[in-house]
Amino acid sequence: MRKSFATRIAFIILAGALIAFDVRTAARAQEASAVAAQNSPAAVQTAMAEKANALPLFTRASTNKFHIDNPSFRHAQSGGGLNNTSAVALTAGEKLHYGLRQAFYTPGAYIAPAIGAGYRRFQEADAPSKTGSDKFADYLSDYARLFGTLSTTEIFGSGIYPILFKQNPKYISLKETSQGSASGRARFLYAIGRTFVTNGDNGKRQPNYSRFAGDFTGAAIANVWERNTPSKRDRFGSPTEINRRRGVAPTFSRFGLALGFDALSNVLEEFFGFGR
């Protein structure tokens, strides 16, 4: 069992690394193509100067470097306009506000726990004496636990850790930065890869430390309120098998599920404009 679990975790990490490498390679090719496609170098320099004047937090030299490395500014260079605020480093207050919004003001923050709590009801073997009201109370308890885990993950992963690691917690769509020229496959791989790679406040790509740490923090803190529940009972109603939700293995299991949920959210955001 432990060997199988370790194999799954290793596969997730390896797949993430391969996808991140594929995304980085595709992004470099896209950047080279965008630079070659520029028809008016003077207009590009004018746009960079105007954007630099609007960013008092950066010097003119560091701003120019930031723009070159940032996909949102490449979008502006290729005609996407300079109103894309993704190229501007968020302040600590803006990051914290974003984390709170992700935790409490998005549909997914309430829909995901509702679905998860329903699934848990199918996993648990209820005692014969439980009434419908008891089962509904158990559903609400599961909902509260899952909501607590997800909101904790988002507050840390989208708010607190991006401040500490100086990273951008927002998802940057490849559809926008490529002006719709990217294929569906490239966008799908890009969305998955953004689970593992993000942009720092300096505009450079780097491992998504904020998301990794946020997912693991939420998975670990969940041990405070999670409870083991019976998955099977004998004919007398005594538990014979247990759903273990506290401990090391359940923590890493939740961590892996959180990464999968992040990837799904990125795909929904990339193709449908919602999810994160």
Secondary structure, DSSP 4 states (H G I P E B T S, - for coil): -HHHHHHHHHHHHHHHHHHHHHHHHHHHHHHHHHHHT-S-HHHHHHHHHHHHHT-TTS-HHHHHHHHHH-HHHHHIIIII-S--GGGSPPPHHHHHHHHHHHHHSSTHHHHHHHHHHHHHHHHS---TT--HHHHHHHHHHHHHHHHHHHHHHHHIIIIIHHHHHTB--S---HHHHTTT-S-HHHHHHHHHHTTTEEEBTTS-EEE-HHHHHHHHHHHHHGGGT---EEEEE-TTS-EEEEE--SSHHHHHHHHHHHHHHHHHHHHHHHHHS---
